[in-house]
Amino acid sequence: MTADAVPLDRRQRRRQETIEEVLDIAVEIMTSHGVAGLSIGEIARRMGIRPPSLYVYFPSKEAIYDAVFLRGARGILEHMQAHTANLQLESRSLAEVLLDVGRAMTRWSVEHPAYTQMLFWRPVPGFVPSDEAYAPALALVELSVESFRAMQQHGLIRADADLDEVLRDWTVLTAGVVSQQMSNAPDHSFDEGPFTTRLPTLVAMFCDHYGAASSSTSSSSTSTKGTRNERKR
């Protein structure tokens, strides 16, 4: 707790606990039935209360979606902040670094399907996250840009590469793997999925295009090792 934080009284704590319970149940429903399967009535039924009682905490279903978006955006931001805090760029190839980052990102996404749908797809027609909910998502983009900039400064990414393009193509790669896995192999784990296990090869292709000359050589070696390991499975 920070020095400026004000402790919640019992009533406030109970209200916050109920809000978290609503969101927990909403995520459970969305995980089992998809984002479109969420309903105020089902949340209330699982909580053992009448639907109008939920409007004390959330004025609409869209407000619940917004709170879920915020929770998911904060979750993946904190996850990636912790993962990229020690990237160890020295004495490592671009492929090694990006494979670590890519696995961290895609594993979290595959293992949190409800949040992933809200963050990376558009499953709710007309829904637009509030500025507060979207702020962690913007912070995640900035974190990614900073990470790629550090890789470029360490000579892993080509000096002439446009970092906006690097980020765009990296997003296409990772989001594509996640989307294919969730759409076509939702019952497979990250470690055994037919799409997530292709990350080593896909990352090597990415590195062949954007990596510096020395890093590209290392990435090809990593790709070969990754392919051999996949064949052994």
C-alpha positions in Angstrom: 0.0 0.0 0.0 1.4 3.5 -0.9 1.8 6.3 1.6 -1.1 8.1 -0.1 -3.5 5.1 -0.2 -6.6 5.4 2.0 -7.7 2.1 3.6 -11.1 0.9 2.6 -13.7 0.7 5.3 -15.8 -2.5 5.7 -18.6 -1.3 3.4 -16.1 -0.3 0.7 -14.3 -3.6 1.0 -17.5 -5.5 0.6 -18.4 -3.5 -2.4 -15.0 -4.2 -4.0 -15.2 -7.9 -3.2 -18.6 -8.1 -4.9 -17.3 -6.3 -8.0 -14.4 -8.7 -8.2 -16.8 -11.6 -7.8 -19.0 -10.3 -10.6 -15.9 -10.1 -12.9 -14.7 -13.5 -11.9 -18.0 -15.1 -12.8 -18.2 -13.0 -16.0 -14.8 -14.4 -17.1 -15.9 -17.9 -16.3 -19.0 -17.6 -18.5 -17.0 -16.0 -21.3 -14.4 -18.7 -21.1 -17.0 -21.4 -21.3 -19.5 -19.8 -23.7 -17.5 -17.1 -25.5 -17.8 -13.4 -25.0 -21.2 -13.3 -26.7 -22.5 -15.8 -24.1 -22.3 -13.3 -21.3 -25.6 -12.3 -19.7 -26.6 -10.3 -16.7 -29.1 -13.0 -15.8 -26.6 -15.8 -15.8 -24.2 -13.8 -13.6 -27.0 -13.1 -11.1 -28.1 -16.7 -11.2 -24.6 -17.9 -10.3 -24.4 -15.3 -7.5 -27.8 -16.2 -6.1 -29.2 -12.7 -6.5 -31.8 -10.9 -8.7 -30.5 -9.3 -11.9 -31.4 -5.8 -10.9 -29.1 -6.1 -7.9 -26.1 -6.1 -10.3 -26.9 -2.6 -11.5 -25.7 -1.3 -8.2 -22.2 -2.3 -9.2 -22.3 -2.1 -13.0 -24.9 0.1 -14.9 -24.8 -2.1 -18.0 -23.4 -5.2 -19.5 -21.1 -3.0 -21.5 -19.7 -1.7 -18.2 -18.8 -5.3 -17.3 -17.1 -5.8 -20.6 -15.1 -2.6 -20.0 -14.1 -3.8 -16.5 -13.1 -7.2 -18.0 -11.1 -5.5 -20.7 -9.3 -3.4 -18.1 -8.5 -6.4 -15.9 -7.2 -8.3 -18.9 -5.1 -5.4 -20.2 -3.5 -4.9 -16.8 -2.9 -8.7 -16.5 -1.0 -9.1 -19.8 0.9 -5.8 -19.3 2.1 -6.9 -15.8 3.0 -10.3 -17.2 5.1 -8.9 -20.1 6.7 -6.2 -17.9 7.9 -9.0 -15.6 9.1 -11.0 -18.5 10.9 -8.3 -20.3 12.5 -6.8 -17.2 15.5 -9.1 -17.8 15.7 -9.7 -21.5 19.5 -10.4 -21.3 20.3 -9.1 -24.8 24.0 -9.6 -24.5 25.4 -12.8 -25.9 22.1 -14.0 -27.2 20.7 -14.1 -30.7 17.6 -12.3 -31.8 15.9 -15.6 -32.3 16.6 -16.6 -28.7 15.3 -13.3 -27.4 12.2 -13.2 -29.5 11.3 -16.8 -28.9 11.3 -16.1 -25.2 9.1 -13.0 -25.7 6.8 -14.7 -28.2 6.3 -17.7 -25.9 5.5 -15.5 -23.0 2.9 -13.5 -25.0 1.2 -16.4 -26.7 1.1 -18.7 -23.7 -0.6 -16.0 -21.6 -3.1 -15.3 -24.4 -3.9 -19.0 -25.0 -4.3 -19.6 -21.3 -6.6 -16.6 -20.8 -9.1 -17.0 -23.7 -11.8 -14.7 -22.3 -9.4 -11.8 -21.9 -7.7 -12.5 -25.2 -11.0 -12.3 -27.0 -11.8 -8.9 -25.5 -8.3 -7.5 -26.0 -7.4 -8.7 -29.5 -10.7 -9.6 -31.2 -13.9 -7.6 -31.7 -16.5 -10.0 -30.3 -18.9 -7.3 -29.0 -20.4 -5.2 -31.8 -20.2 -1.5 -31.0 -18.1 -2.0 -27.9 -15.3 0.5 -27.4 -13.1 0.3 -24.3 -13.0 3.4 -22.1 -9.8 5.5 -21.9 -9.1 4.0 -18.5 -9.5 0.4 -19.7 -7.4 1.1 -22.9 -4.5 2.8 -21.1 -2.7 -0.5 -20.1 -3.1 -1.7 -23.7 -1.3 1.4 -24.9 1.4 0.9 -22.3 1.9 -2.6 -23.6 2.5 -1.3 -27.1 5.0 1.2 -25.7 6.7 -1.6 -23.8 7.0 -3.6 -27.0 8.5 -0.6 -28.9 11.0 0.0 -26.1 12.0 -3.7 -26.2 12.5 -3.7 -30.0 14.4 -0.4 -29.7 16.8 -2.0 -27.2 17.3 -5.0 -29.5 18.1 -2.7 -32.3 20.6 -0.7 -30.2 22.3 -4.0 -29.2 22.8 -4.8 -32.9 20.2 -7.7 -33.0 17.8 -5.9 -35.3 18.9 -4.3 -38.6 19.8 -0.6 -38.1 17.7 0.4 -41.1 14.6 -1.5 -39.9 11.6 0.7 -39.1 10.5 -0.2 -35.6 6.8 0.6 -36.4 7.0 -2.0 -39.1 8.8 -4.5 -36.9 6.1 -4.1 -34.2 3.3 -4.5 -36.8 4.7 -7.6 -38.3 5.5 -9.1 -34.8 1.9 -8.4 -33.8 0.7 -10.2 -37.0 2.9 -13.2 -36.2 2.0 -13.6 -32.5 -1.7 -12.7 -32.9 -2.0 -15.1 -35.8 -0.6 -18.0 -33.8 -3.0 -17.2 -30.9 -6.0 -16.8 -33.1 -5.3 -20.0 -35.0 -4.8 -21.9 -31.8 -7.9 -20.6 -30.1 -10.1 -21.0 -33.2 -8.9 -24.4 -34.4 -7.3 -26.2 -31.5 -8.8 -24.8 -28.3 -8.5 -28.0 -26.4 -4.7 -28.3 -27.0 -2.3 -26.9 -24.4 0.2 -24.3 -25.3 3.0 -26.9 -25.1 1.3 -29.3 -27.5 -0.8 -27.0 -29.7 -0.4 -27.5 -33.5 0.1 -23.7 -33.9 1.9 -22.7 -30.8 4.6 -25.3 -31.4 5.3 -23.6 -34.7 6.7 -20.5 -33.0 10.4 -21.5 -33.4 10.1 -21.7 -37.1 8.0 -18.6 -37.5 10.3 -16.6 -35.2 13.3 -17.7 -37.3 11.6 -16.5 -40.5 10.9 -13.1 -38.8 14.5 -12.9 -37.7 15.8 -13.7 -41.2 14.0 -10.6 -42.4 14.6 -8.1 -39.6 17.7 -9.5 -37.9 21.2 -8.1 -38.3 23.6 -10.2 -40.3 25.2 -12.0 -37.3 21.8 -12.5 -35.6 20.3 -14.0 -38.8 23.0 -16.7 -38.8 22.2 -17.5 -35.2 18.4 -17.6 -35.9 18.9 -20.1 -38.7 20.6 -22.4 -36.3 17.9 -22.0 -33.7 15.3 -22.7 -36.4 16.9 -25.9 -37.3 17.0 -27.0 -33.6 13.4 -26.0 -33.2 12.3 -28.0 -36.2 14.2 -31.1 -35.1 12.6 -30.8 -31.6 9.1 -30.5 -33.2 9.8 -33.7 -35.3 10.6 -35.6 -32.1 7.2 -34.8 -30.5 
